[in-house]
C-alpha cells in the first residue's frame, strides 16, 4: 500500500519481513533518513538482538525523536521484538534509555529452570476483548492474534505486566513459571514480542490485519482483563528439517545426504546423491509443518562465502515463500578472498542475514574459539566469530554446531575429559567414553571434549547448540541420549538434538528423556522414510507439545 514504511536501524534479517509483506501483495518503503519517518502513513519497526545497540543506533542515526513524534501523531505504528522493547523506559540489558512510551523496563528471564533465550513457538493469552460493535469502521483490537495458534519467539529479555502498564497489554505468554508481555496495543500503537514474519500463516494473517486495517482502535469498545497464571507453560518443542546443500558435478546446488560424509552414489560414485532442489524441498517442509529449516552449506563456495552467489540465492528465494526461521551453516568464520581482502565473521554472517537467514551455525571455528578461550584462562578477547556476531546481531543469532565422536575408556580416571556411561560398549567392552570434538567436517579430532566446547561457547555468547554425533550419523538407530543429556545439563541455552533419528518414536524419546528444546533430522525426511508430518502427529499424540501443522488461510 502507498505510505507503508519500515524502519531498519541495521541489525539482523529484515528481508523476511519485506518478503512477508510482498507475499501479502503489498510494497514497503525503507526509511533512509529521519525525515522519511514523517512521510509514512503506516510504520513498521522490526528489531533483533541487543536493546542497547538498537537504542544507540536509533539515536546516532537521528531516528529516535522523529519516531516518537510519529507515534504521538496518531498514525498507525507496529513494533516487532526489540522494536516493541524500545517502547519501554529501558532494559536490564543496557544502561541506554528506551523511548519511554510504555512504563516499565525489560528484564532477563530466569534460566534456573528453563533455557534462555526463549527460542521457539508459544501461545498467547489475549487480555483485551472487543464488543460486537467495535469493528464498525475500526481496527480489530487483537489484530488477528489467535490464542489457538502459536507464534515464534526468540529473546532473552522481556517486559512484565504491571499496574502501570496494564492498559497497554494486549497479550501475555507463559514460559516456564514466568508470564511476560507478548503484545501491546493502545490507540495507534501495536507491537509484538514474537516475530509475525516467522510465524507461518498465522503470523502473515496478523501482518495483513495491520496493513489492511485502519490502525485505529475505538478504546471505548475494549474490555481489559488481567492475565491468568497457567498450571504449565505453553511452550512447544521444535521439529527441524536439515538440508545439506552442495554443488553436483554439473554445478547445480542439490540437497544431498550420505553415509558418514560420503555423499556420492554408491554405484560407481560418479555423481553427488541428489535428494531434491533446496528451495523446493524447503517449501515442502514448511507446508508439512517444519518449525525451522537449517541449510548446511557443504559446497566449495563455503571457502569464500561472500562470493557464494548460489547459496545466497537459495536463501533469498526460500525466504520469499517459507515463513519460519532459517539457519545457515558452513564457512561462517573470518575469510580471506583470493585477492587478500579479509572479511571478518560478523560481515560474513551479515551477508547471510541480509539474504534471509535468521541464524548462523558455526562449526570448526567454534572449536578453535573455545580452545583459545580455555587456554587464556577464560578471558574474552572480543574478536572471536561468536563474540562479534553475538554483539552485532544478538546471541540468539549464533548457533554452535558440534560434531563429536566417542572415545572409549575403561575408567573415567583414565582421562581428564568429561565422561559418560554409554549404553553401547566399546570395542573392548569399555562402558565409559568421552566425546571428542572434531573439525574439518569430522576429519580431524581435537583434545577438547564436548562439555568444554559448549560451556566455553555459551560464555562467549552463543545462543543455541546444534548437537550432532558422528557415531550416530546415518545409522537411523536413534539419538545419542547420553551425550544429549550431558550437554543439556551443562548449559542454560537451548539444545537441538541431531544425528540418528530413524523412527517417530525417537523424537518422543529424546524430548522426554533429555528435555531438549528441538530435534533435527535430514535424510529420513528427504527420502520420506519418516515423513515430517508423521513425526509431528506422533509426538503430539504422545503428549509432547508441538506446533500443529498450520492450516490457516489468508
C-alpha positions as CSV (number, residue, x, y, z in Angstrom):
1,X,0.0,0.0,0.0
2,X,1.2,3.6,-0.5
3,X,2.7,5.1,2.6
4,X,3.8,1.8,4.3
5,X,7.3,2.3,5.6
6,X,9.8,0.1,7.5
7,X,12.4,1.5,9.9
8,X,15.6,-0.6,9.7
9,X,18.4,0.5,12.0
10,X,20.9,-2.1,10.6
11,X,20.5,-5.2,12.8
12,X,19.6,-8.7,11.6
13,X,17.3,-10.1,9.0
14,X,14.7,-7.7,7.7
15,X,14.4,-9.4,4.3
16,X,11.9,-11.9,5.9
17,X,9.6,-9.0,6.8
18,X,9.8,-7.5,3.4
19,X,9.1,-10.9,1.8
20,X,6.1,-11.4,4.1
21,X,4.7,-8.0,3.2
22,X,5.3,-8.7,-0.5
23,X,3.7,-12.1,-0.2
24,X,0.5,-10.4,1.1
25,X,0.5,-8.3,-2.1
26,X,1.9,-5.0,-0.7
27,X,5.0,-2.9,-1.2
28,X,7.0,-1.4,1.6
29,X,9.5,1.5,1.6
30,X,12.6,1.7,3.7
31,X,13.2,4.7,5.9
32,X,16.6,6.0,4.7
33,X,16.8,9.2,6.7
34,X,15.0,10.7,9.7
35,X,12.7,12.9,7.6
36,X,11.3,9.8,5.9
37,X,9.5,8.8,9.1
38,X,7.1,11.7,8.8
39,X,6.2,10.6,5.3
40,X,4.8,7.3,6.5
41,X,1.1,6.6,6.7
42,X,1.9,3.3,8.5
43,X,5.2,2.4,10.0
44,X,6.7,-1.0,11.0
45,X,9.8,-1.1,13.2
46,X,11.4,-4.6,13.5
47,X,14.4,-5.4,15.6
48,X,16.6,-8.2,16.8
49,X,19.5,-8.5,19.2
50,X,20.7,-6.1,21.8
51,X,18.5,-3.4,23.3
52,X,21.4,-1.0,23.8
53,X,22.6,-1.5,20.3
54,X,19.2,-0.7,19.0
55,X,18.7,2.5,21.0
56,X,22.2,3.7,20.3
57,X,21.6,3.1,16.6
58,X,18.3,5.0,16.7
59,X,19.9,8.0,18.4
60,X,23.1,8.0,16.3
61,X,21.1,7.9,13.1
62,X,18.7,10.6,14.3
63,X,15.7,8.3,14.3
64,X,14.6,8.4,17.9
65,X,12.9,11.8,18.1
66,X,11.2,11.6,14.7
67,X,10.0,8.1,15.8
68,X,8.5,9.4,19.0
69,X,6.9,12.3,17.1
70,X,5.4,9.9,14.6
71,X,3.8,7.8,17.3
72,X,2.5,10.9,19.1
73,X,0.9,12.0,15.8
74,X,-1.6,9.1,16.0
75,X,-0.6,7.4,12.8
76,X,-0.6,3.5,12.9
77,X,2.7,2.0,14.3
78,X,3.8,-1.6,14.6
79,X,6.9,-2.8,16.5
80,X,8.4,-6.3,16.4
81,X,10.6,-7.9,19.0
82,X,13.2,-5.3,20.0
83,X,11.0,-2.9,18.1
84,X,8.5,-3.5,20.9
85,X,11.0,-3.4,23.7
86,X,12.4,0.0,22.7
87,X,8.9,1.4,23.5
88,X,9.6,0.8,27.2
89,X,11.6,3.1,29.5
90,X,14.7,0.9,29.5
91,X,16.1,-2.6,29.8
92,X,18.3,-4.6,32.2
93,X,20.3,-5.5,29.1
94,X,21.7,-1.9,28.8
95,X,22.0,1.4,30.6
96,X,20.8,3.0,27.4
97,X,17.3,4.6,28.0
98,X,14.4,3.5,25.9
99,X,11.8,5.6,24.1
100,X,9.8,5.9,27.3
101,X,6.3,5.5,25.7
102,X,5.3,2.5,27.9
103,X,6.0,2.3,31.6
104,X,8.5,-0.4,32.8
105,X,11.7,-2.0,31.8
106,X,12.6,-5.3,30.2
107,X,14.2,-7.9,32.4
108,X,16.2,-11.1,31.9
109,X,14.4,-14.4,32.0
110,X,15.2,-16.6,35.0
111,X,17.3,-19.5,33.5
112,X,17.4,-21.7,36.6
113,X,14.6,-23.9,35.4
114,X,14.5,-23.3,31.6
115,X,16.7,-22.5,28.7
116,X,17.4,-18.8,27.8
117,X,16.9,-17.4,25.2
118,X,13.2,-18.2,25.0
119,X,13.5,-19.6,21.5
120,X,10.6,-21.3,19.7
121,X,6.9,-21.4,19.3
122,X,4.5,-20.4,22.1
123,X,0.9,-19.4,22.7
124,X,-0.5,-16.0,23.7
125,X,-3.3,-15.1,26.2
126,X,-5.3,-12.2,25.0
127,X,-6.2,-9.7,27.7
128,X,-8.3,-7.3,25.6
129,X,-11.8,-8.2,24.2
130,X,-13.9,-6.1,21.8
131,X,-17.6,-5.6,21.9
132,X,-19.5,-6.7,18.8
133,X,-19.9,-3.2,17.5
134,X,-16.3,-2.3,18.0
135,X,-15.2,-3.2,14.5
136,X,-17.5,-0.9,12.6
137,X,-15.1,1.2,10.6
138,X,-12.3,0.5,13.0
139,X,-9.4,-1.9,13.7
140,X,-9.7,-5.2,15.5
141,X,-8.0,-4.8,18.8
142,X,-6.4,-8.2,18.6
143,X,-5.0,-7.6,15.1
144,X,-6.0,-11.2,14.3
145,X,-3.8,-12.7,17.1
146,X,-5.3,-16.2,17.7
147,X,-5.0,-17.8,21.1
148,X,-5.3,-21.2,19.5
149,X,-2.2,-20.6,17.3
150,X,1.5,-20.4,18.3
151,X,3.9,-17.7,17.3
152,X,7.7,-17.7,17.0
153,X,9.7,-16.0,19.8
154,X,13.4,-15.5,20.2
155,X,14.5,-13.3,23.1
156,X,16.3,-13.3,26.4
157,X,14.7,-10.2,27.9
158,X,11.0,-9.5,28.4
159,X,8.6,-6.9,29.8
160,X,6.4,-7.8,32.7
161,X,2.7,-6.9,33.3
162,X,2.2,-4.3,36.0
163,X,-0.5,-1.8,37.2
164,X,1.4,1.0,35.5
165,X,1.3,-0.6,32.0
166,X,-1.7,-2.9,32.2
167,X,-3.8,-0.6,29.9
168,X,-1.1,-1.2,27.2
169,X,-1.0,-5.0,27.5
170,X,-2.8,-6.8,24.7
171,X,-1.5,-10.3,25.3
172,X,0.8,-12.2,27.7
173,X,2.7,-15.5,27.3
174,X,3.9,-18.0,29.8
175,X,7.4,-19.5,29.6
176,X,8.2,-21.9,32.5
177,X,6.7,-20.2,35.5
178,X,7.2,-16.7,34.2
179,X,4.5,-14.6,32.5
180,X,5.6,-11.8,30.2
181,X,4.0,-9.3,27.8
182,X,3.9,-10.7,24.3
183,X,1.9,-7.9,22.6
184,X,0.9,-4.4,23.4
185,X,-1.9,-2.2,21.9
186,X,-3.1,1.3,22.8
187,X,-4.6,3.8,20.3
188,X,-2.5,3.7,17.2
189,X,0.3,1.6,18.7
190,X,0.6,-2.1,18.2
191,X,3.6,-4.3,18.9
192,X,4.6,-7.9,19.4
193,X,7.5,-9.6,21.2
194,X,7.2,-12.5,18.7
195,X,8.0,-12.4,15.0
196,X,4.9,-12.5,12.8
197,X,7.0,-12.8,9.7
198,X,8.5,-16.0,11.1
199,X,5.2,-17.4,12.5
200,X,3.9,-19.1,9.4
201,X,0.4,-18.3,8.0
202,X,-0.8,-17.2,11.5
203,X,1.8,-14.5,11.5
204,X,1.0,-13.4,8.0
205,X,-2.6,-13.0,9.0
206,X,-1.6,-10.7,11.8
207,X,0.6,-8.6,9.4
208,X,-2.3,-8.4,6.9
209,X,-4.6,-7.1,9.7
210,X,-2.2,-4.3,10.5
211,X,-1.5,-3.4,6.8
212,X,-5.1,-3.6,5.6
213,X,-6.8,-2.2,8.7
214,X,-7.4,1.3,9.7
215,X,-4.9,1.2,12.6
216,X,-7.3,3.0,14.9
217,X,-9.0,1.0,17.7
218,X,-12.0,2.5,19.4
219,X,-10.9,2.1,23.0
220,X,-14.5,2.6,24.3
221,X,-15.4,-0.8,22.8
222,X,-12.5,-2.6,24.5
223,X,-12.7,-4.7,27.7
224,X,-9.4,-5.4,29.6
225,X,-8.7,-8.3,32.0
226,X,-5.7,-9.4,34.0
227,X,-3.5,-12.4,32.9
228,X,-4.3,-15.8,34.4
229,X,-1.5,-18.0,35.7
230,X,-1.4,-21.3,33.9
231,X,-0.7,-24.7,35.5
232,X,2.1,-25.2,33.0
233,X,3.6,-23.2,30.2
234,X,2.5,-23.5,26.6
235,X,6.0,-23.6,25.0
236,X,6.3,-26.2,22.2
237,X,9.2,-28.4,21.1
238,X,10.6,-27.8,17.6
239,X,11.0,-30.3,14.8
240,X,13.7,-29.0,12.4
241,X,14.4,-30.2,8.9
242,X,18.0,-30.0,7.8
243,X,19.2,-29.7,4.2
244,X,22.8,-30.5,3.4
245,X,23.4,-28.4,0.2
246,X,26.3,-28.8,-2.2
247,X,27.1,-28.4,-5.9
248,X,26.9,-31.5,-8.0
249,X,29.3,-32.2,-10.9
250,X,27.2,-30.1,-13.2
251,X,27.5,-27.1,-10.9
252,X,23.8,-27.2,-9.7
253,X,23.0,-26.9,-6.0
254,X,21.3,-30.0,-4.7
255,X,20.2,-31.4,-1.3
256,X,22.2,-34.4,-0.5
257,X,22.8,-36.9,2.3
258,X,25.3,-39.7,2.6
259,X,26.7,-42.3,4.9
260,X,29.4,-40.9,7.2
261,X,30.0,-37.9,4.9
262,X,30.1,-39.9,1.6
263,X,27.5,-38.1,-0.5
264,X,28.2,-39.8,-3.8
265,X,26.0,-42.5,-5.3
266,X,27.2,-45.9,-4.2
267,X,27.2,-47.4,-7.7
268,X,30.3,-46.1,-9.4
269,X,30.4,-43.0,-7.2
270,X,30.0,-40.8,-10.3
271,X,27.8,-38.0,-9.0
272,X,26.6,-36.4,-5.9
273,X,23.5,-38.1,-4.4
274,X,20.6,-35.8,-5.4
275,X,17.6,-35.7,-3.0
276,X,16.0,-32.6,-4.3
277,X,16.3,-28.9,-5.1
278,X,17.0,-26.8,-1.9
279,X,14.3,-24.2,-2.4
280,X,11.6,-26.6,-3.4
281,X,12.4,-29.0,-0.6
282,X,12.4,-26.2,2.0
283,X,9.0,-25.1,0.8
284,X,7.7,-28.6,1.1
285,X,8.9,-28.9,4.7
286,X,7.3,-25.5,5.5
287,X,4.0,-26.8,4.2
288,X,4.4,-30.1,6.1
289,X,4.9,-28.2,9.4
290,X,8.6,-27.8,9.9
291,X,9.2,-25.4,12.8
292,X,12.6,-24.3,11.4
293,X,14.8,-25.1,8.4
294,X,18.5,-25.4,8.5
295,X,20.8,-25.2,5.5
296,X,24.3,-26.7,5.9
297,X,26.5,-25.4,3.1
298,X,28.9,-28.1,2.1
299,X,29.9,-26.7,-1.3
300,X,33.3,-25.5,-2.3
301,X,31.9,-21.9,-2.2
302,X,32.0,-22.0,1.6
303,X,35.7,-21.2,1.4
304,X,34.6,-17.7,0.3
305,X,31.0,-17.2,1.5
306,X,30.8,-13.6,0.3
307,X,31.3,-14.9,-3.3
308,X,28.8,-17.7,-2.7
309,X,26.2,-16.3,-5.0
310,X,24.4,-19.7,-5.5
311,X,23.8,-20.2,-1.7
312,X,22.8,-16.6,-1.2
313,X,20.3,-17.0,-4.0
314,X,18.9,-20.2,-2.2
315,X,18.3,-18.1,0.9
316,X,16.8,-15.2,-1.0
317,X,14.3,-17.4,-2.9
318,X,13.5,-19.6,0.2
319,X,12.6,-16.7,2.4
320,X,10.1,-15.5,-0.2
321,X,7.8,-18.5,0.4
322,X,9.0,-20.0,3.7
323,X,7.9,-18.1,6.8
324,X,9.7,-20.0,9.6
325,X,13.2,-19.3,10.9
326,X,16.1,-20.2,8.5
327,X,19.6,-21.2,9.7
328,X,22.7,-21.3,7.5
329,X,25.9,-23.1,8.4
330,X,29.2,-23.7,6.6
331,X,32.0,-21.3,6.3
332,X,30.9,-18.8,9.0
333,X,34.3,-17.5,10.0
334,X,36.9,-14.8,9.2
335,X,37.7,-15.4,5.5
336,X,40.2,-14.1,3.1
337,X,39.4,-13.5,-0.6
338,X,41.9,-14.7,-3.3
339,X,43.0,-11.1,-3.7
340,X,43.9,-10.9,0.0
341,X,40.8,-9.0,1.2
342,X,39.8,-10.1,4.7
343,X,36.2,-10.4,5.7
344,X,35.5,-10.8,9.5
345,X,33.0,-13.4,10.5
346,X,30.3,-10.9,11.5
347,X,30.5,-9.4,8.0
348,X,30.0,-12.9,6.5
349,X,27.1,-13.5,8.9
350,X,25.6,-10.1,8.0
351,X,25.6,-11.0,4.3
352,X,23.6,-14.2,5.1
353,X,21.2,-12.3,7.3
354,X,20.6,-9.7,4.5
355,X,19.7,-12.6,2.2
356,X,17.1,-14.2,4.5
357,X,18.9,-16.1,7.3
358,X,17.8,-15.7,10.9
359,X,20.7,-17.6,12.5
360,X,24.1,-18.7,11.5
361,X,25.7,-22.0,12.6
362,X,29.4,-22.1,13.4
363,X,31.2,-25.4,13.4
364,X,35.0,-25.8,13.2
365,X,35.6,-22.1,14.1
366,X,33.7,-22.6,17.3
367,X,36.2,-25.3,18.3
368,X,39.2,-23.0,17.7
369,X,37.4,-20.2,19.6
370,X,36.8,-22.5,22.6
371,X,40.4,-23.7,22.6
372,X,41.7,-20.2,22.7
373,X,39.2,-19.2,25.4
374,X,40.2,-22.1,27.6
375,X,43.9,-21.5,27.0
376,X,43.5,-17.9,28.1
377,X,42.0,-18.9,31.4
378,X,38.5,-17.9,30.3
379,X,39.2,-14.4,29.1
380,X,37.3,-13.0,26.2
381,X,39.2,-11.0,23.6
382,X,36.2,-9.6,21.8
383,X,37.4,-10.7,18.4
384,X,36.1,-14.2,18.0
385,X,33.3,-15.0,15.5
386,X,31.0,-15.9,18.3
387,X,31.6,-12.7,20.2
388,X,31.4,-10.3,17.2
389,X,28.3,-11.9,15.7
390,X,26.5,-12.0,19.1
391,X,27.4,-8.4,19.8
392,X,26.1,-7.2,16.4
393,X,23.1,-9.4,16.0
394,X,22.3,-10.9,19.4
395,X,23.2,-14.3,20.9
396,X,20.1,-15.8,19.5
397,X,21.6,-15.5,16.0
398,X,24.6,-17.7,16.9
399,X,24.2,-21.5,16.8
400,X,27.2,-23.8,17.6
401,X,27.2,-26.9,15.5
402,X,29.1,-29.7,17.4
403,X,30.5,-32.8,15.7
404,X,31.7,-35.1,18.5
405,X,32.7,-38.8,18.4
406,X,33.1,-41.4,21.2
407,X,36.5,-42.1,22.7
408,X,36.2,-45.1,25.0
409,X,38.0,-45.5,28.3
410,X,38.0,-48.3,30.8
411,X,37.6,-46.0,33.7
412,X,36.7,-42.2,34.0
413,X,40.0,-41.7,35.8
414,X,41.8,-42.7,32.6
415,X,41.1,-39.3,31.0
416,X,40.9,-35.7,32.2
417,X,37.9,-35.2,30.0
418,X,34.2,-35.4,31.0
419,X,32.9,-38.9,30.6
420,X,29.5,-40.7,30.5
421,X,28.5,-44.3,30.9
422,X,27.3,-45.3,27.4
423,X,24.7,-47.9,26.6
424,X,26.8,-49.1,23.7
425,X,30.0,-50.7,25.0
426,X,33.4,-50.0,23.3
427,X,35.4,-52.5,21.2
428,X,37.0,-54.0,24.3
429,X,33.9,-53.9,26.4
430,X,34.5,-50.4,27.8
431,X,31.5,-48.9,29.5
432,X,32.7,-45.3,29.6
433,X,33.5,-42.7,26.9
434,X,34.2,-39.1,26.4
435,X,33.1,-37.2,23.4
436,X,35.9,-35.7,21.3
437,X,35.2,-32.5,19.3
438,X,36.2,-32.6,15.7
439,X,36.9,-30.0,12.9
440,X,37.0,-30.0,9.2
441,X,33.8,-32.0,8.7
442,X,34.8,-34.6,11.3
443,X,38.1,-35.4,9.7
444,X,40.3,-34.1,12.5
445,X,39.9,-34.8,16.2
446,X,40.9,-32.2,18.9
447,X,42.0,-32.6,22.5
448,X,38.7,-31.0,23.6
449,X,35.6,-32.7,24.9
450,X,32.0,-31.6,24.1
451,X,31.3,-30.2,27.6
452,X,34.4,-28.0,27.4
453,X,33.3,-26.8,24.0
454,X,29.6,-26.0,24.8
455,X,30.3,-24.3,28.1
456,X,33.1,-22.1,26.6
457,X,30.9,-21.2,23.6
458,X,28.0,-20.3,26.0
459,X,30.3,-17.9,27.9
460,X,31.5,-16.4,24.6
461,X,27.9,-15.5,23.7
462,X,26.4,-18.4,21.7
463,X,22.6,-18.7,21.9
464,X,22.0,-22.3,20.9
465,X,23.7,-25.7,20.5
466,X,23.2,-27.9,17.5
467,X,24.4,-31.3,18.8
468,X,25.4,-33.9,16.3
469,X,27.0,-37.3,17.0
470,X,29.3,-38.8,14.3
471,X,28.8,-42.3,15.7
472,X,25.0,-42.0,15.1
473,X,25.0,-40.1,11.8
474,X,23.2,-42.0,9.1
475,X,22.5,-45.0,11.3
476,X,18.8,-44.5,12.0
477,X,19.4,-46.1,15.4
478,X,18.1,-43.2,17.5
479,X,19.6,-40.2,19.1
480,X,22.7,-40.5,21.4
481,X,20.8,-39.9,24.6
482,X,23.8,-40.0,27.0
483,X,25.6,-37.3,25.0
484,X,22.5,-35.1,24.7
485,X,21.5,-35.4,28.3
486,X,25.1,-34.5,29.5
487,X,25.1,-31.4,27.3
488,X,21.6,-30.3,28.2
489,X,22.6,-30.4,31.9
490,X,25.8,-28.4,31.2
491,X,24.3,-25.3,29.5
492,X,21.5,-22.9,30.1
493,X,20.9,-22.2,26.4
494,X,18.6,-24.2,24.0
495,X,19.9,-27.5,22.6
496,X,18.9,-29.1,19.3
497,X,19.3,-32.9,19.2
498,X,20.7,-34.2,15.9
499,X,22.0,-37.4,14.3
500,X,20.5,-40.9,14.4
501,X,16.7,-40.4,14.1
502,X,15.1,-43.3,12.3
503,X,11.6,-43.7,13.8
504,X,8.9,-41.4,15.0
505,X,9.4,-42.9,18.5
506,X,13.0,-41.5,18.5
507,X,11.7,-37.9,18.7
508,X,9.4,-38.6,21.6
509,X,12.2,-40.4,23.4
510,X,14.7,-37.6,23.1
511,X,12.2,-35.0,24.2
512,X,11.1,-37.0,27.2
513,X,14.5,-38.3,28.4
514,X,16.7,-35.2,27.8
515,X,14.3,-32.2,27.8
516,X,15.9,-30.7,24.7
517,X,14.1,-27.8,23.0
518,X,14.3,-29.2,19.5
519,X,15.2,-32.3,17.4
520,X,16.5,-32.3,13.9
521,X,16.6,-34.8,11.0
522,X,17.6,-34.8,7.4
523,X,17.8,-38.0,5.3
524,X,14.7,-39.7,6.7
525,X,12.7,-36.6,5.8
526,X,14.2,-36.2,2.3
527,X,13.6,-39.9,1.4
528,X,10.1,-39.8,3.1
529,X,11.2,-42.8,5.2
530,X,9.7,-41.0,8.1
531,X,7.6,-38.1,6.9
532,X,7.8,-34.9,8.9
533,X,4.1,-34.7,9.2
534,X,4.0,-38.2,10.8
535,X,6.6,-37.1,13.3
536,X,4.6,-34.1,14.4
537,X,1.4,-36.1,14.7
538,X,3.1,-38.9,16.7
539,X,4.9,-36.5,19.1
540,X,1.7,-34.6,19.7
541,X,-0.2,-37.8,20.3
542,X,2.4,-38.9,22.8
543,X,1.7,-35.9,25.0
544,X,4.7,-33.7,24.0
545,X,3.6,-30.2,23.0
546,X,4.5,-29.3,19.4
547,X,3.2,-26.7,17.0
548,X,0.3,-28.0,15.0
549,X,0.6,-28.1,11.2
550,X,-0.5,-24.6,10.1
551,X,-3.8,-24.8,8.1
552,X,-4.5,-21.0,8.4
553,X,-5.9,-19.5,5.3
554,X,-5.2,-15.9,4.2
